[in-house]
Amino acid sequence: MDWVNLLVIGLFALAWLIPLSQSQTEDWGVSRTVGTLVFLGGATIGTFYDTLPSTESSILLWIEPIAAVIMIVGIFIPWIWKPRENQQSAYP
């Protein structure tokens, strides 16, 4: 593993830690936090797609489109998924 790979891994680790920290300090909603983490998951898969599966894997051709779809889903999660807050029950 050369220094470029280590730099990319370090930057992705930082990219995962920043939203987790921001979600705590800025009190993000659940859907925004999940959407951001899903987006980063797709970006991580898309970046490291050539090192994840073996070269004989049939999914190798589909990893980039799958990662793109995951990223798109992550972008739209905050608009689609609105968890109900202050949900009051009929029973005390």
C-alpha positions as CSV (number, residue, x, y, z in Angstrom):
1,M,0.0,0.0,0.0
2,D,1.5,3.3,-1.1
3,W,1.0,6.7,0.4
4,V,-1.7,7.7,-2.1
5,N,-3.9,4.8,-0.9
6,L,-3.3,5.7,2.7
7,L,-4.2,9.4,2.0
8,V,-7.4,8.3,0.3
9,I,-8.3,6.0,3.2
10,G,-7.5,8.8,5.7
11,L,-9.7,11.3,3.8
12,F,-12.6,8.9,3.7
13,A,-12.2,8.2,7.4
14,L,-12.3,11.9,8.0
15,A,-15.3,12.2,5.7
16,W,-17.2,9.7,7.8
17,L,-16.3,11.3,11.1
18,I,-17.2,14.9,10.2
19,P,-21.0,14.2,9.5
20,L,-21.2,12.1,12.7
21,S,-19.7,14.9,14.7
22,Q,-21.8,17.6,13.0
23,S,-25.0,15.6,13.5
24,Q,-24.4,15.6,17.2
25,T,-23.4,19.2,17.6
26,E,-26.1,20.7,15.2
27,D,-28.8,18.2,16.3
28,W,-29.5,16.9,12.8
29,G,-32.7,14.9,12.2
30,V,-32.5,11.1,11.8
31,S,-33.3,11.3,8.1
32,R,-30.5,13.8,7.4
33,T,-27.9,11.8,9.3
34,V,-29.0,8.5,7.6
35,G,-29.0,10.2,4.2
36,T,-25.5,11.5,4.6
37,L,-24.2,8.2,5.8
38,V,-25.9,6.3,2.9
39,F,-24.4,8.9,0.4
40,L,-20.9,8.4,2.0
41,G,-21.4,4.6,1.8
42,G,-22.1,4.8,-1.9
43,A,-19.1,7.1,-2.4
44,T,-16.9,4.8,-0.5
45,I,-18.0,1.8,-2.5
46,G,-17.5,3.7,-5.8
47,T,-14.0,4.8,-4.8
48,F,-12.8,1.4,-3.6
49,Y,-14.7,-0.7,-6.2
50,D,-11.6,-2.2,-7.8
51,T,-10.2,-3.5,-4.5
52,L,-13.4,-4.9,-3.0
53,P,-14.4,-8.0,-5.0
54,S,-12.2,-10.5,-6.7
55,T,-11.5,-10.0,-10.4
56,E,-13.6,-13.1,-11.3
57,S,-16.7,-11.6,-9.6
58,S,-19.7,-10.9,-11.8
59,I,-20.7,-7.9,-9.7
60,L,-17.5,-6.0,-10.7
61,L,-19.3,-4.6,-13.8
62,W,-22.2,-3.4,-11.6
63,I,-20.4,-1.8,-8.7
64,E,-20.1,1.7,-10.1
65,P,-23.8,1.9,-11.1
66,I,-24.9,0.4,-7.8
67,A,-22.7,2.9,-5.9
68,A,-24.2,5.8,-8.0
69,V,-27.7,4.6,-7.2
70,I,-26.8,4.4,-3.5
71,M,-25.5,7.9,-3.6
72,I,-28.7,9.2,-5.3
73,V,-30.8,7.4,-2.7
74,G,-28.7,9.0,0.1
75,I,-29.4,12.5,-1.4
76,F,-33.1,12.0,-1.5
77,I,-33.6,10.2,1.9
78,P,-34.1,13.5,3.9
79,W,-36.9,14.6,1.5
80,I,-38.6,11.2,1.2
81,W,-38.3,9.9,4.8
82,K,-39.8,12.2,7.4
83,P,-39.9,10.5,10.7
84,R,-42.7,11.7,12.9
85,E,-41.5,13.7,15.9
86,N,-43.6,14.3,19.0
87,Q,-45.8,11.4,18.0
88,Q,-48.5,11.2,20.7
89,S,-50.2,8.0,21.5
90,A,-53.9,7.7,22.2
91,Y,-53.0,5.8,25.3
92,P,-51.3,7.6,28.2
